[in-house]
């Protein structure tokens, strides 16, 4: 419990001078103490460091180097921003010119911070095998979120997480910290807009919303502060409550994806310059860079994969969270008309498969799902599927439905006859079972080309790039680490540029 009168900036006196029911984390004595740390790949040889503080910093700085006791490099910025209703300021600094695939140690400059570390991104074209974790629809754990039975007699130490988070998805990511090199999270963080699910919050939604965000990103920090954590939007980032046509009731700062933009808008990349020798590819990549609009749509390259993240919530025809959309959330638009689709086409057209043979696409709402048509986004399918098929995307990753699903490669709702053996159509997965206050979604009715569906416990996915032709997808039970489903996609990747 926190005294809102002394902690919240810019509120009317009578509204502010009450005792809040919101479960705010305590504010450190040193207001420059970094919290809610997060890393992101920000360029071909660059990593951005994001964090929050309880006061504005005139010059956020990060010291770094390849030795923990010799942080000889320093990068600074003037990026320290907040929004109405937030207690904290979001800071961002980019560390440029990193040697690829190298352990770097870093310290956010403060009188109360510690030395952490990360491994810098692999160069595009590096064919070394690696894995990424796929986490979607992950909410706050505890008094404002979900709870599960757990064994609290053990705790993970690398990285150190809250003991109560053992046997959650965050706990499993900590246990398996050496098994993956980055995390992809296409939408739905924290579930702050579900503050009203807890009776203690009903008279103080404004603060409960912010408290949930602070709690969640601090819970996530041991993972996001160690591994690049690549984010794109979901419906739960849209505004203060997910109730149709009530956005006008939300205070300024708690609508239209404000926290999501403030938190990730200066850390996510745009699009990488092409490493292809083909001039047309270079032009397409340059166009994509100009059309990119992080954190909503952007791309990056890492080793043998090209990753494109896109926005299933706004900025296309009949977008569910857009003005007049089916969700009634009235978000966006965040770009010019057709900008997102133009970005996707330019970006995918630039991919040289001799450099990055694999292409992965990540969005929030799926168009293939078990459980019936209510789980499927038809406008998303109409907008995005033709482009994903045309340019030979290998794997498409979604969430929104709170369980784990894997489908045979498909296009236009028809399974590819080649299955996992060199299909033309993308393979589709749903990895929305990471855990949140809304619980799991039952598998329900199925579709003929579904290969796996699981809704008995919280889970997430890993994607392992074995070589230029073999990609493995595993679904992992968060509480135990057991592999629930494993599949290998083979692609010949004989074409330098795929246009189908």
N, C-alpha and C positions, 0 to 999 in steps of 0.2 A: 504494500500500500504506500502511496506517495502523496505528499501534499501538493496538489495541483497549483495552489496559489503561488508557491515558491518555485515551481519547476517549469510551468508551461508559459511560453512566450506569447505575448500579444493577444490574450483572451480577455473578454470583459471581466471586470473585477468580481462581480457577483457570481458569475459562472465559474470563475477560476478558484475562488476561495472556498472550496469544498474538499472533503476527503474523498479521493477517488477509489473506486472498487477495482480499478484496473491493476493487473499484476505487473507493474513496471519493475524491471531490474533496478538495483540500486545504482546510484550515480557515483562514480569514483571521486575521491577527493581531488585528484589531479584530472582536471577536465580535458587535458590533452591525451589521456590514456586511450590508445586505440582499441576499438571494439568492432565486432562484426566484420572481421577481415575477409577479403575475397581476392582471388587472383583471376586473371583472364589472359588468354593469348591475344595480344594487341597488334601484332605484326609478324613478319617473317622471322625476326630475331628479337622480339620484344614481348615483355610481359607487363601488364598493368597491375598495380596494387591499389585496391580500394579498401577503405575503412571508414568508420564513423567515430566522431568525437562529440563530447557534450559542450564544446565551444567551437566557434569558428577559428580556423587556423589561417593566419595571413600567408603562410608559405608551407604547405604540407611537403615533407621531404622523406625520402627513403634512402638509407645507406645500404650498400650491398657489395658483395664480392664473392670470390670462390673459396674463401677461407672464413670460418666462423669467427676467428679472432683477428681478422684483417679486412674490415669492410671499407675498402679504399675508394669506392665509387659512391657518388651521391646523385640522385635525381630529385628535382623539386617541381612544384607547379603552383598555381594560384587557385586551384580548383577545390573550393571548400564551400559547399552549397547546402541549403536546407529548403524547407517549404512550410507553409502554415500548418500547425498541429504537430509537427515533428519536434522532438526534444533534441535531436542530434543533427550534426552536419556531416554530409557525405564528402569524403576526400578521395582524390584519385591522382596517382602519379604513374607515369610509364617509364619502365626501365628499358632503354634501347641498346642495340648493339651487342646482344648476348651471344656467347658462343653456344652453338646448338648442343642439345642433349647433355648439358653440363649442370652439376649441382651448384646452385647459388644460395648464399646465405643473405638474409636481409633483415633490417631492423627499421621499423617505422620510427622516425625521430620523435621522441617524447621522453620525459623524465621517468616514465613508467611503461616501458615496453621491453620485449625480449627479442632475441635473435631467432628467427625462423628460417626455413629453407624450402626450396622448390627445385625442380629440374626444368631447365629451359626447353622450349619447344624443339622438336625435331625439324630438320630442314625438309621442305617439300622434295619428294623423290627418294628420301631415305627409306630403304626397303627393310629396315630392322622390324621384326615383329613387335607388336605392342597391343595393349587393350585400353578401351575406354569404358567407363561406367555410365549407365543410362538411368537417371533418376527423375521422375516426373510426379506431380501431384503429392508433394511432400509438405506436411504441415507441422505446426509447432507441437511439441510434446509437453504434456504436463497440465497444469491447472486450467489453461486456456485452450487446450487442444485435446489430443487423444492420449489414452493410456493403455498399456498392455501388461499382463503379468510377466514378471521377469526375475531373474536371479541377480541380485545386486551385490553378491559376495565377491564378484570379480570386476575389474575395471581395465579398460584398455589404456595403455600408457603412451603409445606412439601412433597418432597424436593423442594427447590427453583430452578426454571428453568427460562430460558429466557422467557419474556412475549410473544415473537413472536412464541414460540413453543406450546402455548395453542392450543388445537384442532388438534394437530398432534398426532401421536402414542406416541411419547415421553411425550407429555402433558397428554395423557390419562393414561399412566403408572404412571405418578406422581400423578394424581388425585386418582387413584386406588391403591396407594402404599401399603395399608394395606390388599389388597385382594389377594396377591400372595406372595410367599416366595422366588422364584428364577426365572430367565429368561433363556430360551433356544434360541440360535440364530445360526442356522446352515447355515451360509454363507451369503455373500454380505453385506458388511459394507461400508458406506460412498459414494461409487461410485466415488472414486478419479480418476479411469481410464476413466471417462466421462468428464474430464476437458475440452476437446475440444468442448463440447456442448455450452459453453459460449464464445462468440467472444472475450471478454476481455482477455481470457487466451491463445489465439492462438499463440502468440509469446513467451509464457513463460510456456510451459507445465510442465517443470521440477519442477518449484516452485508451479504452480497451483495444481499439484498432492499432494504435501506435505501440502499445505495450506488447501485443502479439508479434509485431514486426521486430521489435528490439529483441525479444526472447528468441525468436526463431533464428535470426541471422547470427546471434551469439552462439546458439546451439550448433549451427552449421559451420562456424568459423574454423574449428580445428581441421575440417576437411577442405573448405574453400580457401583457407589461408595456406594450404600445403599444395593443393592441386589446382590447375586451371579449371575454373568452374564456369562453363559457357551457358548463358541464359538467353531465353526468348520468352515472349509473353503468353499467359493463359488467361482464362476468364476471371480467375480470382485476383488478378492484379488490377482489374478495371476500376473498381470504386469501393466505397465503404461498406456496402452490403449488396449481396447478389439477389435483389428483389426487383422484379420487373418495374421499370418506369418510376423508380424512386431516387434516381441519381440527384435530383434537385434537393433532396434532403441531406446529402453528404456535404460536410464542410469543405471549404477550399483546402486543397492538399490531399483530400481523400477521394478524389475521383479522377477519371481519365488517365489511369496508369501513372499517377504522379510519383509515388514512391518507387515504382519499378524504373521509371526513367531517371529519377534522381540517383538511384543506387547503381544502376548498370549502364546508363547512357554514355558515360565517359570512360568506361573500361572495356566494353566490347569493341571488336575491330570493325572495319568496313568491308573491304575485300582486298586480297593480296594482289600485288603486281604479278603478272604471268611469268612463270619460269620456262614457258615453252619457247621453242625457236621459231614458232609459227607467228607471223605478224598479225594475222586475223585474230588469233587467240589473244595476243597482247592488246589489241584494240578492244575486244570484248571485255577483257578483264579490267581495262581502264574505264570502260563504260559502267561496268558493274560497281566499281569503286565510287563513281560519282552518283550512282543511283542508290547505293546502300544507305540504310537509315538505322544504325544500331541504337538501341538494343532490339529493335523490332525485326529488321531483316538485314542479314550480313552473311559473310562467309569467311572461312579461313582454311589453311592447308597445314597438315601435320603428318610428316612422314609420307606414307603411301596413300593418304586419304584426303579428299576435298570435302569439306563439310559446309553445307548451306543451311542456315536457320531462317525460318520464315514465320510470318504472323498470320495465324488462322482466325484472329479475333476482329481485325479491322482491315481496311484498305484493299478490298476487292468487292465485286458485285455480291450483294446480299450477305455481307459479312455479319456474323451473328452478334458481335458486340459493337458494330458500327452504328451510325445514326439510322434509326428506323429498323435496326436489326432485330432478329427474333428473340435475343436475350434481353432486350429493353435496357441496355446499359449505356447506349449513346456515347461510345468512345470513338476517338479519332475524328477525322482521318489524320494520319501522321506523315503523309507524303502527298505528292501531286497525284491527280487521277492516273491510275494504271502504273504508278511508279514501282510498286512492289513486284508486279508481274513482269515489268520490263527489266527490273533488277534480276529476277530469277532467270529469265531467258538469257540475258547477257552473261550472267555468271556461269550458268551451266554450259553455255556455248564455248566458254573460254577454257574448259577443262581438257587438258592434254593427258590422255590415259597412259602415255609413256612415262609421264612424270608421276602423276597421282592416279593409279589405276582404279581406285575405289572412290565412289561418290555416295555420300550419306546425306540425306535430307531430314531435318528435324522440325516438326511443328506440333501444335498442341492438340487440336481436335482431329480425330481420325474420321476417315470415311469408310473404313472397313472395321467392323466390331461385332462381337457377339452381343446378345442382349436386345436385339431389335433395332428398328430404325431410329428410335429416340437417341441412341448412342452414336449415330452416324451423322456427319456434317456434309450434307449434299452440296451446299454452295462451295464448300472447300474442295470437294471432288471436282466440281465443274471448273473451278478456277485453277487448281494446281495439278491435278493428275495428268492432264495432257502434256504439260511441260516436263513432269518427272519421267513420263514414259518416253517422250520425244528424245530427251538427252540421256537416256539410259541410266537413270539413278539406280543404284544397286540395292540400297536399303533405305526405307522410309520409317522414321521413328515418331510415334505419337503417344499421348497420354489421354487425359480427360476422363476416360472410363477407368474406374479405380480397381483395376486388376491387371493381370498379365496375359497377353495374347500373342500368338504368332500365326501368321497366315502364309500359305503358299504364295509365291509371286503371282501377281494379278494385275490386270488392266481392264478398266471399264467393267468391273465386277465379274470378270471372267478369268479363271485360273490359267496361268501360262502352262502349256502342255509339257514343257521341259522341267517343271518343278524346280528343284534346287540345282539342277545340272545345266548351267549356262542359259538361264531364262533371259528373255528380252525385257520382261516386266519387272518392276521393283518388288522386292520382298518387303512385307509390311509387318511391323510389330507394334503392340501397345504395351507400354511399361508404366502404367498409372497406379500400381499397387504399393507405392512406397510407404504410405501411411499418413492419414490426416483425420481431422475431427469428424468428417463425414463417413468414415468407415470404408469398407470394401463394397464393390458392386458385384452382384451375383453374375455368374456366367450367362445364365438365361438361355434363350434360344440361340442356336448356332447357325453358321453358314457352311456350305459344303467344303470350301477350301480353307477353313480354319484347321490348323495343325496342333494347336496347344492353347489351353485356356485354364487359368488358375485363379481362384478367389478365396482360398481357405486361410491365407495368412499374408502378411505383408511381404513384398518381394520387389526386386528390381532386376535390371539386365546388365550384362556386359557384352561388348562387341570386341572380339579379338581378331586382329588383322594378322593372319598367319604368314601370308606371302601375297604376291600380286594376284593370285588366283583363288585363294581360299580364305573365307571369312567365317568365323564361328560366333554364333549368338547363344548365350547361356542366360537362363532365368534363374535367379538365386533367391532362396528363402532367407529373408533378412535375419530371422531369429536364430537360425542354425548354420547358415552358410551352405546348406546342401543345394546341389544343382537340381532344379526341378525339370528343366528341359534343355536340351542341347541340340543344335543343328549346325550344319556347315553348308554355306552357299559357295558353289563353284562358279566362277566367271572366267571365260577365256581371255577377255580384254584384248582382243586382237586389233581393234580399231583405235587409231590415234584420237579421233574425234567422233563421238557417237551422235548421230542424228537419225532417228527412226521415223 
